[in-house]
């Protein structure tokens, strides 16, 4: 995740009469550390259907009339230069844009592009008098490119919808009057008045007693989410049926939705190995094909007795058309982009197509407990304070100290004790990672944390913590054990379903937590997780993950806390819970689950598997058909029409296969 003040805007391409590959896109840096410019299949496809296909329609009509005059309705005047001119005019609407692209590619140093292959093949067909076939090849190539552009545009629709989720303007209250202002100019602390049906423009805190929000833009979940006073509400949420007030807590450019948009936009620059391979392969493959075509045309002159130059040139031209790598160059990135889009619609954000590949082969899923498999919403169950201590004073001190922490336990204590006593002044506040908090009050030390904190400072206590099933918060004051609080957390409603789905995918599960071992084991038993470990410090979690990695097995770690960040970074794929999760965990993760539902873990793995399956189907299809027709073409058994199918037909089949993932239900 990127914490820069960068405004993300939706840009739309201007409508063009024809559909061509754009070479004006910026160069992206891929995850291999190299810059890849060159060929980009992001087509300009805005505008009406008729405008998109107008050049192709003109060429098609002229081609059909020409073929009719040639074969079915012979005309004396349709001969010689008139016939050549007719087919040349039919060629120009679809051929000129490709000729221009070929020229621009050569100027930029990309000589052996698919545009050059098409230009050589079609101009060559004209040179040997095969005018209708020359026009037909370019016509079907253009139609194929237009459909490719439409497919790419459709694949990006879900992400473009995200770009429209933040309103440009909001109503803020000034002297109890609602004033419309630019959302990006709103300051932290301002009060937004949100009417029924309006989208929230910035992250904030709900000031009204309660409100119902549609969170589909952020989570993919259409079910309304009821928020209460003090709850966090996010940009992109749609207000229900009442007017509510929201206090802005985050700048426009730092809102959670802004970060989501950056994640998804940046995802396209991190390429999967298959994409990187095809890019490099095309750069080598295309020039080899050109020289092979020259060889097919020239070399037979040395060995064939009845050598006819025009026949062998025709075979070479057919070979060139077949060899165009369009099906691979477009369908593979489109497959990955479709996977990213399908995931984002379901509230799962992949930071790159390479992670779709990685997650598809995950063997182990290691989950944190609190906030991942449980709600992370704690409630105090019992308060046990020793008689020699003032219970009210101790609870007030604990409340003030825990107020310095963002952990859900602190919220539970605050909800139980009540308002913070402002007269209490704590000094030397220190967080002891994996243990708890420490402070000084009126010269007396106060400790609040787990019982490992007491062991660390050799403070004796008279209970067995393992006998308590709930999460336990121990308290020490004036160097003496003062008592404890028990806090309970609820298991998420889809947690058990998650375990079942992961097992059906052949994935092994492990639960790691800093919570007490007996609490962790209690939750694990309820969910059906065989391996569970508690009382772990952050470094212990790292050691456990390293033990699995030592078996040369792939790992996805799922967590939400600051102390989960090191393990997330260490895993093959790090997954963060994006709703309750800390910024550190979300920033480190490779995949972010927006609605904190553990069932999305299995969904993410399934999306990765389906995406990879479709990509390899396309690779196999393209290579198999092209290899077969290339052999036929070199042997003189394939015409330009078979060549057109091997190029445009296979490309369209691969594209149709790639867009299937956007229709799948996971």
N, C-alpha and C positions, 0 to 999 in steps of 0.2 A: 504494500500500500504506500502511496506517496503523499506526504504531508506538505505539498507545495501549494501556494496560492495560485493555482492554475485553473482558469475557468474553462469548462468543457462546453463547447457549443456544437450544435447540430448544423452541419453544412450540407447543402444539397447541390448536386451537379446540375448544370444547365442542360436543358434538353438539346439533343443533337439529332439530326436527321438519320444518322446511322450509328450503329453500335460498334465501337472499336475499343481495343484494349488501351488503357490509359498508361502513358509513360511519364506522366507528370507527378506521380506520387513520390513522397520523400523516401529516401533509402532507409530501410529498417535494419537495425542491428539484431542479428539472431543470437540464439544462445550458444552458438559455437564461437562467438567472438569475432565473426567476420561480417562485413557489410555486404548485403545483397541488394543490388539495385535491379536493373534489368526489367525483365518481363513481368507485367502485372495484369491480371485478368479482372481487375475491378472496372467494370464497364459503366458507361454513362447510360442509364436506362430510364431516366426520368422522362416524362412526356407520355403522350397517348400511344396506344398500341399501333394505331395507323402510322404515326410519325416514325416509330421505331422500324417498322417493316416497309415503309414507303420505297426506299431504294431497291429492296429485294423484290417488291411487287412490280416496279417498273421493269427491272431486268427480267423477271419471270415472264411478264406479258410479252415483251419483245422477243425473248428466247422461244416461247411457244409459237408465236406468229412465224418466226424465222424457220423453225422446224417444220411447221405446217407448209410453208412455201417450198421447203426443200423436198418434202416427202409426200405430202397429201394434196396440196393445191399448187402445183408448179406454175410459176410466173416467168415469162420470158425476161422481164426487166430485172428479176431477182437473181443476178449473176455478176461475176467479176467484182469490180470495185464497189458496186452497190451492195452486194451481199456481204463483203468484208466490212463496209461502213456500218451496215445494219447490226451485225454482231458486235462490232466495236462500240457502238452506241449502247447496246444491251450490256456490255461489259463494264462501261465507265461508272455507273452509279454504285456498283458493288466493288469494282476493282480499284478506283482512284483512292479511296481511303486506305486500302491495304498497301498500295504502292507508296503512299505518303508515309505510312507506318514503317515500311521496309527501309525507306530512305532515312527517316529519323533514327531508326535503330542502328543503321550503318554509321551515321554521323556520331552516335554515342558510343560506337565501338562494339556494339552487339551485332556482328555481321550475320551470323548464321541463326537468324530468328525464323519462326514459323511463317512470318510475313514474306520473307525472302523465298522460302520454299514454295509458297503459293504463287508468288509473282513469276518465278522461273517456270513452274509447271504450266501456268495458264498462258503466259506469253509464248512459251515453247509450243503449246498446243496450237496457238494462232500461227506460229511460224511454219508448222507442217500442215496447215490447212484444216485442222480440227477445231473450227470456230465454235460450233455448238457445245462441244465438250469443254473448251476453255471457259466459256461463259458459265456453263453448268457447275463446274468445279468451284469457281469463285462465288457463284450465287449460293450454293449450298454451304460453303464455308462461312459466308456472311450470315446466313440464317442460323447456322450453328453458333456463331459468336454472339448473335443477338439473344438466343435462348440461354447461352451461358451467362450473359450479363444479367438477364432476368433472374436466373437461378441464384447468382451471387447476391443480387439485391434482395431477393426473398430471404436468403440465409441471414442477412444482416438486419432484417426487419425487427426482430425481437430486441436487438441492441439499440436500434434507432428509436424504438419505443421508450427505452430507458432514458434516452437523451431528452425526451419530451416530458418526463415526469416532474420536473421542477418548474413551477410557474416563474415567469420573468418578473412578475410584480406581486406584491403582497400588501395587505392592509394592516398598518400598525396603528396603535392607539396613541394619540397625542392629545392630552387634556380631555380624555374620554371621547374623542372624536376619531373615527376610523379614516386614516389617510393612506392613499395608494402611493407606494414608493417602489423603486427597483429593489428586487430581492438581494442583489449583490451589495447594495448600499446599506442594508440593515445592520445595525450595531448589536453586539451581544448585550443582552439585558432588555432589549425592546420587547414590547408586548404585541403579538400578532393576533388579530381577530380573524377567525376562520369560520366562514359560513358553511352551511350544509352543502355537501357536494364539492367543496373546493379542495384543491391539493395544497398540502403544506409545503412552503418553499424553503424552510430551514429547519435544522434540528432544534428541539427545545424541550421545555418541561411543561406539562399540562397544568394550567392554573385552575381550570374548571373542575367541578366535582367528579365528573366522569364523561366519557365520550367513546363512541364506537368508530373505528377506523378500518378502511379497506387497505390492507398492506400488500396486495398482490404485486405491486411494482417492485417491492423489496424482497419478498419472500416466495413469490409464486403461489401463495396461499390465498384463495379467494374468500375464505371464511372471515367475517368481520372480527376484529380484535378489540376488546373493550379495555380502555385505559382509565385509570383513576388519577385523582389529583396527585401531582408529584411525580408521576410516571414519565419516562422519556418517550417522546414522539419524534419521528424522523421525517425528513424531507421526502416527498413522494407519496406519503400516506394521504388517503382521501377521507375527509371528515364525513361522518354519517348524517344524522338528521337534526342536529342542534348547533347553534352558534357557540363556539368555544374560544377560549383565550389560551395562548401559548407564549411562554417566556423564552426568548431565543437564547440558547446556550452555546452555539457554535457558529462560527463565521460561515458564510455561504460556500466558500471554496473548500472548507474543511468538513462539510457535512458528510454523513455516512454515504449518502447517495453519490456525492461527488467522487468519493473514493471508490465506490463500486464502479462508476463509469470509467474511471481511470484504469481500474483493474481489468475490465472487460476490453476496453480499447487497447490496452497494452498487451493483452493476451495474444493478439494476432501477430505480434513481433517475436514471440517465443515459439519457434517452430519445432514440430515433432521430427524425429530422425527420418521418417519416410519423406517428409516435405523437403528436408535439407538434401537428402539423397537425390530426389527427383530434380531439384534445381541444378545440382552439380551434374547429374546424369544428362540432363537436356543440353547443357553447355558442351558436353563431349559428344553426345549422341548425334546432334544435328549436323555438325560439320562432317562427321564420319559418313552420314547418310548422303550428304551432297557429293562427297568424293566417290562413294560407291555408285551413285547415279551416273557420274561422269564415266566411271569405269564400265558400267553396264552399256553405255552408249559407244564408247571408243574401243575397249579391249576386244570385243567380238570381231572387229575388223581384221585382227591378226589371225583368227582361227576359223571364221565362217566363210565358206566359199561364195555363197550367194548373199553376201552382206548388203543390206539396204539401210542406209543411214537413217531415213525417216522412221523405219520400223523400230530400230533400236533406240532412237531418241524418244519415241512414244513410250516404250517400255521404261526408260529412265524417268520420264515425266510422271508416269503412273507410280513408279517407285517413290518419287519425291512426295507426291500427294499422300500416299499411304503412310509414309514415315513421319508426317507432322505429329509432334508430341503433345498436341492440344489436349487430348483426353486425359493424359497424366498430369499435365501442368495445371489444369483447372480443377479436375475432379478431386484430387487428393487434398489440396487446401480447402476446397469447398466442403469435403467430408468432415474435416477437423473443425471448420468454422461452424458447420451445422451442429456438431457435438457441443461446442462452446455455447451456441445459441440455445440449444435444447436444455442444457444445464442451467443457463441463466434464467430461462423462463420458469424453471422449477426452484429458483432460489439458491442455486449452487454456482459459485463463481470459480472457474478455472483460470489461473493466471497465465496459462500458456497451453498450446496444443500438445506440447511435450508431456505435460502432466496427465493428459487424457491417455496417452500411451502408457505412462508409468503406472497409473492407477488400475489399468486393465489387467496387470499381471501381479497385483498385490496378493501376497500369501498370508500375511498377518495384519490384523487390525488391533492396535493397542489403544485403549480408550482411558481417558481420565474419568473419574466418577462424578465429582461435583460440577454441575453446569453442563455436563456432556450427556451422561446417562440419567442424572437426576436433575430436578428443576433448578437447583441452585437458589431456591427461595426457602430460607430457613425460618423456623419458628422456635422460640424458646419453650421447652417442655417442662423443665423443673429447675429450681434454683436451690442449691444446697450450700448454705453459708454457716460456718462454725459459730457457735453461740458467743464466743469471746470477741467476735467482730460485729461492728454495726452494719447490719445487712443493707440498709438504705444507703449508707455512705459508700460501702464497697461497690454497690451497683452503679451509683453515680460516677465513681472513679472509673469503673470499667467502661461505662457509656462514653465518657469523655475520651478515654484512650482509644477505644475502638472506632471512635468517630474519625480518627486519623487514617483509618484503613478503608479501602474500597471493597474489601472482601464481603460476600453475602452474609457471613456470620455477623459482621458489624451491623448490618442493616437489621438483622433479627434482634440483636441486643437493643438497638436504638428503638425499634418498634415496641419492645417489651418494657423498657425502662421509661421511655418518654423523652421529653425535651432535654437538651444538654444544659447542665448547670454551668452558667457562664462565670460563676464565682470561683470555680475550680481551675487552678493554673498548674499544668503539668510541665515539667522541664526534662531536658535530656531524653526526649522521645526517640526510641530506636526500634527499627524492625529487624528481627532476627529471622533470617530466611528459613522457612520450613518449620519454625518453632512458634513464633508469636511476636508480641510487642513488649517493650520495656520502657518505663518512665520513672521520674522522681517527683513525689508530691510532698511538699513541706519537709524535704530532706529524707523522706522514706521511699524506699524502692517499691515499685508496683510492677508485677509481671502478669500478663494475660496471654494465654496460649494453650498449647497441648501439653501433655504430661512429659513429653521429651524435653520441654523447656525447663521443667523442674529438675529432671535428671541432669540436664546440662549444668545447672548451677547447684547441684547436690542438695536440693531442698527436699526434705522428707515429707511423705504424705501417707495417709492411713487407709487408702482404698485401693482396690484392684481395678484400674481403668479398663482392663479387658473384659470385665464383667458387665460393663455398660454398653448396650447395643448402639445407643445414639452417639452422635458427635459430642465430645465433651470439651468444655473450655475451662481450664484450671486457672485459679487466681492465687497469687502470692502477694502479701502485703507485709511490710516491715520484716522481710526475710522469713515469714512463716506462711505455711499453706493455709489459705483462708476458706477454700471451698471450690465449688465448680457449678457450671451451668450445663445443662444438656440441651442440645439443639437437634431437631429432626428435619430431614429433607425428603421430599417426595420423589419417587421414581417417575420419569417421564412416561406418558401413556403409550408412546410408540417404541419404548426401549426394548421390550420383550420381542416385539415384532422385528426390530432391527437385528437382534441376536439370531433369530430364526432365519432371516433372509441372508445374513452373512454366512451362516453355516451352510445354507443351500448353495451358495456360490463357492463353497470349498475353502472359505477363509477361516483361519484360526484366530480366536479372540483372547485377549489378555486385558485385565483391568489393573491400572496402576493409580495409586492415590496417596496423598499425604495424610489422609484421614486415618483414623484408628483401624487396625487390621480387622478387628471383629465387625466393625461397621461396613468395611469394604467387602468382607466375605459374606455378610448378611445380604447386601445388595446383589453381589455376584450370584449367590445361590438362587435368589428370586428370579434373576434374569436368565440363568442357565449358562453362566460363564464359568468355565472350569478353572482357569488360572486367574487368580486375583491376589494382589499384593498391596498392603497398606503400610502406614507409618513411614512413607518414603520422602526423603528430602529431594530437591531438584536433581542433585548429583546421583541419587539412587535410581531415579527414573532413567537417567542417561545410561547408567550401568546395565539396567534391565534391557533397554533397547539394544545396547551393544552386544549383549548376550545373544539376542535373536539375530542380529546382523552377522555375528561370528559363524552362524550356521548357513551363511550365504542365502538368506531368505529376505524377500522384500517386505517392507513394513510401511503401513500408514498409521501415523499417530494422530489421534483426535483429542484436542484439548481446548481450553478457553482462558486459562489464567496466565499471568506474567511468568510464573515459574514453569509453565509448559513450553515456553518459547525455545529453550535449548533443545528439548526432545523433538519438537516439531521440525527444527532446522536439521536435526540429525537423521530424520526418517527419510525413506525413499520418497514418500509423499506426506507432507504435513497438512493436516486438515484442522481448521479453526472454526469454532462456533462463533458466528459473526454478530449475533444479537446481544448476548450477555458477555461475549468474549472481550478480552483486553486488546488494546491497540497493538501491544507487543506481539501477542499470539497471532492476530490477524495479519500483521505486517510480515511476520516470518513465514506464515503458511503458504502453501502452494494452491490450496483449495479452501474456499470460505463458504460455510453453510449459513445462509442469512437468517433462517428462522429457528436455529438451534435445535432442529428436530434430528435425532440420531438416525431415523429411518432414511434420511438423505445420504447417509454414508454408503449404504447398499445401492441406492439409486445412482450415486456418483460413479461407483465401480461398474455398474451395469451400463451406464452411458459410455464410459471409457471402452468397455468391451465391445459394445455395438458399433461405436465409431471406428475402432480399429478393424473390426470385421468388414465394415463397408469399404474402408480404404483399401484393404487387401483384395477384396472382391474386384474393385476397380482396376487395381494394378494388374491382377491376373487377366481380367477381361481384355484390357487394352493390349497387353503384350501378346496374348494368345491370338487374338484376331489379327493384329498387325503383322505378326510373324507369319501367319498363314497366308495372308493376302500379299505380303511382300514377296514370298516365294513364288506365288502365282504370277505376280507382276513381273518379276525378273525373268520368269520363263515364258512370258508373253501370253499367259492364260487369263490375265485380268485386264479389264478395260478401265477407263477413267471412272466409270460408274461404280465398279467395285471399290475403286480407290476412294471415291467420295464416301461410301459407306464405312470403309475402314477408318477414315479420318473423322468426318462429321458424325456419322451414325454411331460409332463407338463412343465419341465424346458425349453425345446426347444421352446414350444409354447409361454411361458412367455418371453423368450429372443427375439424371432421374434417380439413379440408385443412391447417390450422395444425399439428395434432399429428402429421402425417405426418413432419415433420422429425425427430421423436424416434425414428422407426423406420428412418430412412435410414442407410445405411452409407457412410462417407466414406473 
